[in-house]
Amino acid sequence: MHIGEPEDHEKNSPLLRGNSGEAEDEARRIRRLQVMMSMVTSVISQDPGLTVEEAAELAAGAKRAALAMFPDKELAYDLLYKPRLQRLMRERFRLQ
């Protein structure tokens, strides 16, 4: 056994076995959200033909998709991603 690894009796715990699929699913959804937000921020910051209305719709669509993946995490979205998107919109379109 190495430091940080569960002992043999812990590896076979029903709590760990039952939650591993859920944990993998959540990790997959988190990664998908991160990739999606990275793409949205890239498009908003780099697409020269993007209008402010299109950028706002991209941001709104990203929020809808994030809340579809994590329905009870609107506060987390508002704390993590909303300020980032607002700052990006202000910088790109010189909004107040």
N, C-alpha and C positions, 0 to 999 in steps of 0.2 A: 504494500500500500504506500502511496505517495502522499505527501502533505496536500490537502485540498481535495483529495478524492474521497468519495464515500466509502465506508467500510462495506464488506460483503453483505452484512445483514441490512445495511441501509440501501444498497443497490436493489434489493428485492422488495423494498417497502412498497405496499400498494399505493401509497400517496405519491411516490416518485414515479412509479410505472404509469399510473392513471393520468398524471399531469404532464408527462413528457410529450404526448401528442398535442395537448393543448398548448404547451409551451412552444413547441415547434411551429404550430399554426400561428400563434401570436408573433413569433419571431419572423415568420414569413410575411405576415401582414405589415409588421413594422418596417421591414426591408422594402416592401412594395411601396409603402407610403413615403419612405425616404427617397426612393428612386423617382417617384412621381413628383414630389416637391422639388427635387433637383432639376427635373426636366422643365417644370413650370417656371421656376426662377430663371433657368437658362433662356427659355423662350422670351420671357418678359424682358430680360436684360439685353438680349442679343439680336432679336428679330427687328431689323430696321423698318419693316413695313407695318409693324403691329400698332394698332391704334389704342388709345387709352380705354376705349369701350371693350375692345377685344381682350386686352390685358385684364380688365376687371372681370370679364366673363371667365377667363382662364382661372383666376383666383377663386371665383365663386364655385366653379366646377371642381376645383381641387378640394375646397372645403366640403362640398357635397360628397365627393368620393371618400375623403378621409372619415367623415362621419358615418358613411355606409360601412366602412371597414371597422370603425370603432365608435359605435352609436352613443356610448355613454361618456365620451371623452371630449366634448365640445370645449370645456374649460382648458384642457391641455392644449388643444389646437389653438385656442385664442391666446394662450400664453407663449406657445412655441413658434407657430407658423404665421399667425396673423400679423404680428409686428414686423416680421421679416418681409412679408409681401407688401405691407404698407410702406415700409422704408424703400423697398425696391421701386414701387410705383412712384413715390415722391421723387426719387433720384432720377428715374428714367424719364418721367413726363414733367418734371419740375412742378409738381403739385404742392399746394400749401397744406 
